[in-house]
Amino acid sequence: MGVLTSDAPQWLLSSFVRSAVGAGATADTEVIEEVGQSLLNRWADEDRHFHNLRHLVAVLHRVDQLAEETHEPDLVRLAAWYHGAVFSAERKVAEASQGGEQSTASADLAREELTGLGVPPRAAARVADLVNAIVRHAPDPTDFDAAVLNDADLAMLAAEPQRYKEYKTAIRAEYGHIPTDAYLKARIRVIERLLARKSLFLSPMGAAWEEPARQNLDMELHRLRKEQAKLGSA
């Protein structure tokens, strides 16, 4: 199930305000807080089992860990807030089967809301670009801010085995209404694309996550292919 906004760390909303102001927002604090609360409500939706507040907090924490490698850390933090703001399990499965995500709904939301808060157009557009890059998990490796955001989002792949098992369970629950065959096809395609990348993690600090992440993905892919084969022979 989703995570209630009442369960969110007390610092979370004030963190959004600081990042928005750091990006140049000119709106009153109360107005910025309203936008931040709206984002918290999105992340706390009851249908989110993985892409929820816990994930948002984890990504923000990892961005802070990697912040020294960024050029504009406040914009990276705002992109973390928006990267999963608009979420549809059906859309993600369909696009994974068709060859990758193309939707920019979260990016469009970021551009619209941040501009409304008085964030300069260039900064708002930059946040939207970062969101688009992380949605596709294919950032320009020479773009240090996009690399950090990518690594912060994918760091869960390097989790220790029990935590990775919880992650897999949460992901499947999030797509619980998707038929097994469609889910297996989409998930396998996602993992194959990730493993085909020269590097999963693009920032110097994130490189330490490469080996454990690949081990986790290899094991999951093996299990998924076995399940797919069993389903096909049933």
HELIX and SHEET records of a PDB file:
HELIX    1   1 THR A    5  ASP A    7  5                                   3    
HELIX    2   2 TRP A   11  GLY A   22  1                                  12    
HELIX    3   3 THR A   29  TRP A   43  1                                  15    
HELIX    4   4 LEU A   53  LEU A   66  1                                  14    
HELIX    5   5 ALA A   67  GLU A   69  5                                   3    
HELIX    6   6 PRO A   73  TYR A   82  1                                  10    
HELIX    7   7 ALA A   89  GLN A   98  1                                  10    
HELIX    8   8 ALA A  105  GLY A  116  1                                  12    
HELIX    9   9 PRO A  121  ARG A  136  1                                  16    
HELIX   10  10 PHE A  144  LEU A  154  1                                  11    
HELIX   11  11 ALA A  155  ALA A  158  5                                   4    
HELIX   12  12 PRO A  161  GLU A  174  1                                  14    
HELIX   13  13 THR A  180  ALA A  196  1                                  17    
HELIX   14  14 MET A  205  TRP A  209  5                                   5    
HELIX   15  15 GLU A  210  SER A  233  1                                  24    
END                                                                             
